[in-house]
Amino acid sequence: MAKKKLGYEEAVARIEEIAQTLESEEVSLEKSIELYKEGMELTLFCRNTLEVAEKEVMELKKTFDGKYALTAFDQNEEE
């Protein structure tokens, strides 16, 4: 199967489509396995995309002297 480059939102939409197909339609065992594999590949792509995005997120913080500095985003930090 030729794979076109999907964006994150397109991959999520395709995962939802696959889930609906597997839940609502009668599909053969072979087709179910094919869809499951595709869904897992897309899930891995989405997870990797989110990890990269998280690393790229920068937060602008005001320092004590009134200047601004770019620092890495820390999701565990509480203001």
Stockholm file with secondary structure:
# STOCKHOLM 1.0

chainA/1-79         MAKKKLGYEEAVARIEEIAQTLESEEVSLEKSIELYKEGMELTLFCRNTLEVAEKEVMELKKTFDGKYALTAFDQNEEE
#=GR chainA/1-79 SS CCCCCCCHHHHHHHHHHHHHHHHHSCCCHHHHHHHHHHHHHHHHHHHHHHHHHHHHCEEEEECTTSCEEEEECCTTCCC
#=GC SS_cons        CCCCCCCHHHHHHHHHHHHHHHHHSCCCHHHHHHHHHHHHHHHHHHHHHHHHHHHHCEEEEECTTSCEEEEECCTTCCC
//
